[in-house]
Amino acid sequence: MPPEDAEPRRYLLRPAGVLTQVSCAACLLLGTIAFVLIQQNKSGGAPLAIMWAIGAMAGLVFGGLMSRGGLLSLFVSAALTATFGIVLIAIDYDTLREILRVLPESDVEMVGDVMVVGAVVMLVTSAMCLASIGQARRYARAYARAVEEAVAADPSLSAAFSAVRTQPALPPAPAPASFGPAAPGSGTLPQAAKPVAPSGPLLFPENSTQPGNRLAPLAQDRPTDPVGRSIIPLHPPAPGAPTNEPVIPRGPRTEPGFATATMDDRPTNPVGRPIIPPGPRTAPGIMATVPGGGPIAPLEEQAAGPDPGATNRGWTPAKTGFTTQIIVRPPKEEARSRRRIYIALGGFAIGLGAGIGVLVTSGAETDSGSETASGSGSGSASGTGSASAAGSGQAAASGSVSDTGPAGVSGPDGVTGTGSASPASGSGSASVSAASGSDAELAGTPSVPIRTLITAQREAIAKGDAKAYAATLAPGAFAFGLEGDDVAEGRDAIEAMLAKHLADPPASGFPVSSKFLATGGTGNVAWTAEDIEVGVRRIAITQVAVFANGAWSVVALCWGMPVADGTAERMAILGTLPRAAAVPNKHDGSDELDKAVRIAFSSRTAFAAARSERDDGFNFGSGPGERVIGGVAIKRLFGRLRSELKLDGGVRASEIAPGVGWAALNAVYTSKSRAATDVSQTFRVLAVLVKEDGAWKIVQTQFSNAGPIRD
């Protein structure tokens, strides 16, 4: 590593790397949650979510490597963070709401705000990465110089491993070999030659032409030494006498491993060395001196092969085997890099767990607060509070129960709460649990809670009794039905319309399960919104009712079947959406209400401005689970939508009480598709309005597609 006193400053590079890792970890968590939600909603886009998660994991790794000064890591980190930031900003609110449809609208808005803040942070991080290029280059050069200096001082640092050598046992010694002649005075030991029989060896081959030797054969009966070489006579030939003996160099010798000896009287071998070395010798192939003279006797058998540790010239070292063990010693920086990968994998696991948690939580919320009604006949049920339905038989529902789903809104009952409902059985009638708590009366308001009306309507739906349901309506009520041409006014017309929707009930009646209920109201007027499941169908119902003569009666009603946004958008592009029937252009009461409705639905911004901020405000969207509670949240939602809203056709409006009215109309909703083209849908809208500070404000709305629509 570079020395501390020479290390370039990285005050911008290090924070950029940390922010890159934090941003990518957040994107990894977001990607895994999105993947789980996409799988649940079957809305497609799973490959994009997987690519998103892979990119986030890559950003975790490259963000950690940025501190080394590598330009590749720097540019990759900058590109990834910039891409993530741009994508998060580019996601429109409608798409986000479609992905997070299992969450309440308020939570979707919070997620949207967090995504915008995260996108800004990521774009700033990308700019920091690019701004730290100079620091990265300076640090990379300093790092490389420091490494070169460290390797020059200690070459062992250049390898990321160390070798440990172990020498095994020596192999068996080779067989003895005879030795040929060496050049006189050359100072080298004889080399291995062809073995010869001890009985008749030749000191030199017959055709030998070694320097200093005559070409002459030696007598076969000449005495030999213990290793098979001929013994040369000690006396020189007479002057001038012919001889066949080789010329033997005389004088002292200093061969390695031999002490200096004078060759005066000692018998020598052909190269001039004494045959019997002075004193005991222990070198291989050398005999010990025979005390008292006598014939030369060989020593005990010596090691035939050369000593592996010998260093005499002319001896080839014996082969010695060895093994190598490699121990990898990675630098500390690489170990830290591996830890970053472990952090990335841990983040992936955390993200996956969080996504599954969201899925499980949403499923629990859907199940909680549901009510079940089935069968035919009559009966009653009671919870912790009190509520009743006329008829015979009695059954009890245990526990504290609520009609509300994810959230409740108090209404004329003064009741709100959450919980789970268990079905109660009576003498065959639909039995419905009441809300927990006590039904309180507001001053000057009805003495009968609005939930009694809702209970009677559920019983009629469970029995498939359109006539009983119509009995809860006012004589001149107005209603939207499930199909495109279902626009009815008057009790009898509405009964005929509902008879189509409730036809052919099973013998035991339709199973009815309430998934969500919100109520609100003022004075003797109440409005309700409920999401119920009738058999396999899901129906969203909103209505406004007036309390008169000791009973509630509905003056305006809307039934709608939720349609997935993707399905409706596809059908709108193909032109296969069912046509919504025209709404009659009529109003009861003052012209001020009619004018206010037309202004409110002239544009999206006008609609948002016309919303009341009451806590019991409510909006039903056209898709499954699209519901917003609270006037402030609804106002903020429509203020952010990237779409347009426009009145289509006439308006049917009525002022049913001082300062309270309703309106029914068709509205064209235009939004951008995923291909950035305009897509328009015609929604049927039922709105409830109240007068605040002299101005009419919208307190409840339901948007629904004209049916029938099948995926």
N, C-alpha and C positions, 0 to 999 in steps of 0.2 A: 504494500500500500504506500501511497505517497507520504512522505514525512509530514507531520502535522504543521510544521512551521512553513512548509512550501506548498501546502494544499490550497488550490484556488477556492475562492468563495463560491458557495452554492446556495445563497440565500433565496434565489428564485427557483432553482432547479428542484430542490428537495420539496418545498411546498407544492409545486406542480405535480410531482410524483405522488405525494400523499393524497392530494385532491383527486387525482386520476383514479387511484385505487378506491377511495371512498365513493366516488361517483359510479364507478363500474360495479362496486358491490351493491349499491342501491339499484342500479339497472338490472343486476342479476336477480335481486329479490323481486323487482317489478315484473321481470320477464317470466319467472316461474309462477307467480300469482296469475298473470295474464294467461299463461298456458293452461293452468287448471280451470280457469273460468271459461276459456274458449272450448275446452273439452266438455265442460258441463253444458254450455249453451249450444254446442254443435254449430257454432257460427263460422267455422273455418278460420284459417290464419295460424294454425299450429306450426307449420314450417317457419313462418316469420318469427314466432315467439322463440323457437329453438335457435334460429340464427341470432336472434337478439341475445339470448343467454350465452351462446358461444362467444359472441363478440365481447360481452361483459367479462367473461373469464379471461379472454385474451388481454383485455385492458388491465385486469388485475396483475397479470404477469409482467406486461410491458411497463406498467406504471412503477412496479418495483425495480425494474432494470434501469429506469431513467437516471437514477442517482449515480450510475457509473459513467454517464456522459455519452452513451451510445446514441448516435443520431437516428438510427433505425427505430429504437425504442421510443425516442422522442417524437418522431413524426407519426408513428403508429398510434401512440397515445393521443396526440393532438387530433388525428383524424377520427378516432373512435369517440372521444368526448364531444367533438363537434357534431358528429353524426347523431349521437344520442340526444344531444340538446335540440337539434333541429327537428328530429322526429317527435320529441315530446311536445314541442311548441306547435307542430303541424297537426297533431291529433285534435280534431274538433270535438266540441262538447257532445254532439249527437253520437259520434262513434264511441266516445268514452262511456256514455250512458248505456249504449248497447252492450259493451263489454261487461260493465259493472251493473247489469240489470238486477242482480241479486241483492244489491245494496240499496239502502234508502237514498232518496235524492240528495238529502243533506250530506251524506257521506260521499256521494259522487262529486259534489261540489268541492268538498274538502280535498279529495284526491286530486281534482283538477287544479286547485290552487297549489298544492304541493308539487305537482308535476311542472307547473310553470316556474316555480322557484327553483326546482332542481334543474330545469333546462337552462335557466340563466347562469346557475353555478357551473354547469358543464361547459357552456360557451366561454365563460371567464377562464375556466381551467384550460381549455384549448388555447386561448390567447396566451396564457402564462407559459404553456409548453413551447409555443413558437418564440416567445420573448426570451426564453432561457437557452436558445441555441448557442449564443456566444459563450455562456458559462459552461455548457456541456462540452464544447470543443476544447476550451482551455483545460478543463478538468481531465478530459480524455488524453490530451497530450501529456499532462503532468503525470497521470497514472501510468502511461506507457513508459515514460522516462524512469519512473521509480521502479517499475518492474525490471527494466533492462539493467539498472544499477544493482538491484538485488540479485539478479541472476549472475551478473559479472562477479559479484563478491562471493557468491555461493552457487556454483553450477547445479547443485542438487535441487535447487528450488525450481529449475526449469521443468522438472518432471513432476507429474501429479501422482507418482507412485514410487515406491522403494522396492528394491530387489534383495531378497535374502537367499544366499547360496549355501547349499549344504553338500558336502562331499561324501559320496557313498563309499562302501568298502572296495578295496582294490580287486580287480579281477585276478584269476589264477595266473601265475608266472608262465611265460612262454618257454618252450623247450630250449636247451643250450644251443648255442650256435658257435661255429669255429670262426676264426678271424683271419683275414687275409693280410697281406703285407701293407705297410704304410711307407710313404716316401721318407728316405733317410733325412733326418734333420728337419723334417717338415713341422714337427711339434704337434702332430695329430695322432690320435689313437687309431689302431687298425679298425677298419670297417668290417661289418659282417660279410662273410664270403660263403662259398659253397662248402658244406661240411665234408670232411674227408675221414676215412677210416683211420683209427689210431695205429694200426699195424704198419702202414706204409704211407704216411703223409708226406707231402712235398711242401717245403717251406715256401716255394714260389711255384706257380704253374709253369709247365715247360715252355710255354710261349710268353712268359712274363717279360715285360720290357720296362719294369719299374726303374726310375732313375737311380743310378749308382749300383745296379746289380747286373751281373753278367747273365746271359741267357744260357743256363746250364742246369741239367737235372741233378737232383740230389740222390745219393745212394739210398736204396730202400731199406738197408739194414742198419742205417745210422741210428744211434740211440735217440730217443724222443723224450720230451718233458711230459708231465702229467696231462697237459691239454692237447697232446698230439703233435707238437712242433719239434723239429729236429734240433738236437743239441749241437752247437758249433764247437769244434775243437778249440782248446784254450791256446794252443801254440800257433803262431803264425807260420806260414810256409817259408821254406828256406829261400834265401834270395836267389832269384833266377829259376827256381824250380817250377815246373808246370803244375798247375793246380786247377781244379774245377770248382773250388770253393768261392763263394761270393766275397766281395770286399766288404769288410765289416767296419763301419765308422767307429772310432774310439773316442774316449773322453767323457767328461762328466755330463750328465743329463739333468734337465730341470723340468721334466714333464709334470703337469698338475697331479697332485696326490702322491708324488714320490719325493723322498728326501734326496738331497744331493749325495751322490756316491761316486767314488773314484774307481775306474775300471782297470785296476792294476793287475790283480791276479784272479779276480772272480770270473767264473764262467758267465758268458753273456749269451743272449739270444741274438738273432740276426739284426735286430734294430739297436743293439748296443746296451740294452738294459740288463742288469744282473738277473740271472734266473732265480736266485734265492734272495729275496730282499733282506736287507739287514734288519733283524729284529722281527717281532711278531707283527703281522699285518691283518687287518680285518676287512680290507676292501674285497668286494666280490671277485672270485677267481684267483685270489692270491693265497699261496700256501704259507704256513708258518715254518720258521727255521727248525731244522731237525737237530736236536742237541746231539753232540758227539759225532757228527757226520753221519755217514751211512747213506743208503739209497734214499732217494727222494720219495716220500710217501704223500699221497694226496690227503688233503684235509677232509673233514666231513663235508658232505654235499652242501655247497653254498647256494644261495638264491641264484637261479639261472638268469633271471631277467635283470635289467638295470633298475637301480633304485629310483622310484618316481621323483624323489627329491634331489637326485644328483644334478649337478650343474657343470660336470666336466664337458669340455668341448668334444664334439663328435658323437655324444650320446643323445639319441632322440628321446625326449621325455615321454614317459608312458602316458597313454590316454587316461584321463580321469574324467568321469562323468559328473555332472552337477544338475541340480534342478533349480528353477527360479520361481519364487513366490512373489506375486504382485500384490501390494497393498496400496489401494487407491486412497490418497489423502487429498480430498478436494479442498480448495481454499475456503475460507470462512464466508466469502461473498457468495459462493455457489450454494453453500448450505443455507444461507438466508433466502436465496432464490427458491430453494425447494420448500422452505417454510411458507413462502408466499403462495406457492401452488396449493399447499395444504389449506391455507386460509381460503383460497378460491373455492376449493372443493367443499370446505365447511360452509361457506356462504351459499353455495348451490343447495346444500342440504337444508340450510335454514330457510332459504327461499321456497324450496319445495314444501317443507313443513308448514310454512306460513300460508302458502297457497291452499294446501289441503285443509288447514284450519279455517280459512275463509269459506271454503266449500262446505265444510261440516257445519260451521256456524250459520251460514245462510240456510242450510237444510233444516237446522233446528229452529230458526226463526220462522220458516215457512210452516213447520208443524205446530209451533206454539201459537196459541190464540185461535186455533181452528175449532170450529163447531161442527157437529155432525147431526143431521136430521134425516130420518128415513121412516118409511112405513105409511100407513093410512089409518084413518080413524081419528080419535081425539085423545088428548092426555094433557098432562102438565108437568113441568119440571121446575126445580128451584135450585138456586146456588146459595152462596153465602149471603147474597142480597135477596131481594124478592122480585119475582116476576111470574106472571101466570098466563096461561092460555085456557080459554073456556073448553070444557069437555069433561069426560069422565075418566077415571083412572088417575093414578098418581105415581111418580117416580122421582128419585132424588139423584142429583149429580154431585159427586163428592168433590171437595177441594174448592179453592178460589178460582173462579173462571172469568174470562174476559172475552168480549167479542172482538177485541182489537188484535191486530197482527203486530208488525214491527213498532207501531206507535199508535196511541189513542188520542182522540180529540174530544174534549168535553162538549156536551150539547145541552139541550133542555133537561136531560136527565141529571146533569151534573155528575156523570159517571165517566171515569177513565181508568185504564189499567191494562195490564198484560198478564198472560198466563196461558194455561192449556185447558182445553175443554174435553170432557169425556162424554160420550153419548149416553143418554138416559133412555130407558125403554118404558113405555106405558102400555096401554091396552091396544097398541097397534098404531098410535098416532105419532107424528113427528114431534119429538121432544127437544127443546132447545134450551141450553143453559143460559142463565142470566149473568149479568156482569157482577163482579165482586163489588162490595161497598153498598151503600144505601142510595136509593133514588131520592134526590133532593129536588124540591120545587123552587124555582126562581120566583121572585115576587111578581105577581101579575101574569104568570105563565101557566101552562096546562098542568093539571094535577095528575094526568096519566102520562107515564114516560113514553117516549117515541119508540122504545124497544118493543113495546107491546104490538105496535104496528108491524115492525120488522119480523117479529115472531109469527104473526098471523100470515104474513106473506111467505115465509119459508115453509110453513105447513102447507099452504096452497100449492107451492112449487113441488114439494115432496109428493103430494097426491096427484099432481098433474091437473089440478082443478083451476082452470082459467077463470071460471065464474067466481070462485071464492077469492081469487086474487083481485078481480075487478071490483069486488065489494069493498076493497080498501081504497078505491079511487073516488075522486069527486066526479059528479055527473059530467062536467065539462072539461075533464082532464085532457092533457096533451101527452103524447108518447112517441118516442123513437123505438123501433124494434131492431132485431138482429139483421134483417135483410135490407137491401137497398131501397125497396119501395115501402118499407114499414114506417109510414108517417101517418099517425092516427090521432083523431081528436074526438072526444066523447067516450063515455064508459063502454058503450056497446062495441064501438069500433076497436077499442083497445082490447076488449075481451076476445074478439075474433082474431085479432093479431096474435095474442098470447096463446090462444088455443093451438096455433100452428107450432109454436115453440115447445109446448108442453104435451104434445100429442103422444099417444102410445106409451103411457107409463108402464113399467113392469108391475107385476102383481103385488109386490111388496112396496111399490112406490119408488120414486127417484131418490137415490142417496144424495143428500144435500150437505155440503161442508162449507162453512164460512171461513175464508182465509184472511179476510181483512174487513174491518168496519170502522168508520169514522163518522161522528155526528157533530152537528153544530146547530146553532139557531139563535133566534132573538124573539122575545115576546111570545106570541102564539104560533110562530112559524119555525119549522125545523127543516134542516137539510141533511141527507145521509149519503154516504158512499160506501159500497160494499163490493167485495170480490168474493164470489161464491163459486163452488164447483158442483155442478149438477150432473151426476153420472160421470161421463168423460169430458163434458164440456166445461169451459171456464167462462163465466159471464160477469162483466162489470156493470153494476147498477148504481145509478144516482137518481135522486128524487128530491122534491121539495113538497112538504105537507103543511097543512093548516089545521090547527085544533079548533074545533067548533062543535057546540052541542054535546060536549063530553066525549068526543071521539076524534081521532086523527083521520084525515082524508088527503090523499095525494092529488096534487093539482098538476104536476109535471113529472114525467118519468122518462128515463133513457136506459135501454138495454144495449150493451155493446159486447162484442166478442173480441178480446185482445188478439192482435196480429203482430207477429214479429216484424220489426222494422225492415230487416233484410228481405223478407217475403213481400211485404207491401211495396217496398221500393222496386223490387224486380218486376212485380206485376204492373206497377205504374209505368216503368220504362217500356214494357211490352204492350201496354194499353189494355191489359186484361182485368184491371180493377173494376168491380161492380159499380154501376152508376148509382149515385145517391139521388133519391127523389127530391124534387123541389119543395121548399118550405113555403107555406102561404105567407104573404106579406100582410100581416095584421097585428094590431096591438090593442090591448085593453088598458084604459087608464089614460094618464097624461102622455103628451107627446115627448116629454123630457126623457122618459125611460127609453123610448124607441130611438131617440137621437143619440143618447149616451151609448147604447149598444152598437149602433152603426159606427160611431167614432172609435170605440174601443177595438173593434174588429177591422178597422181600416188598415192597420199595419201591426207588425210585431212590437215595435216600440210603444205604440199607442196602447196595445193590449197590456204590456208590462206596466205602463203608467196608470192604467185603470184598475189594477189589482188592489184589493184591500189588504192591509197589513194585519188583519185580525188573526189571532192564534188559531181559530177554528176554520181558517181558510183551507181549501183543499183543491187539488187538481189530479184528475185521472188522465194519463196519457193513453195513446192508442195501442201500445205494446204491453206484453206481460210484465207485471211488476212495476210499471211506470206510474208512480204515485208520489206526490209531494204534499207535505202537511205544513201549514203555516203560511200566512200571507207574505211574510218577508222572504222566505225561501223561494216561493213561487215567483215573486217579483224579480229576485236575483237570477233565477233560472232563465226566464224568458228575456231578461236583459242581456244574457250572454249568448243565446242561441244564434248561430250563423244561418238564419233562415228568414223567411218572410211570410206574413199572414195577411189574408185579404178576404173580405166578406164576399160570398158568392150567392146571389139571389136575394130572396126576401127574408124578413125577420118576423118571427111570431113571438110577441112579448106581452107580458101581463103584469100589472101591479096588483098583488094579492093581499097586501096589507100596507098600512102607511109606512113608507120607507123600505119596503121589501117587494121584490119582483123577480121574475124569471124571463129567460129569452131562449128561443130555439132557432138555430140557423145552420147553414152550410158555410164552411170556410175553406179556402184553398191554402194549403200549406206547401211552400216551396223551399226546398233545401238542396244542398250540393251532394251529389252522389260521390262514390269513391273514385269515379273517373272525372270528377270536377265538372260534371254537367248538371244542369238544373232538373230536378225531379219534383213534380207537383202531385199532390194528393188532395182529394176533397174529403174533409172530415165533417161529420155531423157533431154539432156542439150543443150541449144543454148547459146554460149558465144561470147561476143564482146571483142576484145583485142586492145590495143594501145601500141605503143613503147615509153618507158620512159627511158632516159639515156642508150639507147642501148639495153634494155631488154624488152621483151614482157610482158605486165601486163593485167590482166583481169579487165575490167571496168563494164561489165554487164553480168548477167547470169539469166537463167530461168531453174528451175528444175520442171519436170512434170511427172506424172504417165501416162503410156500407158492406154488408155481406151478401151472399155467403162467400167465405174465403177458406180454401183448403190448401195446405202446404203440398 
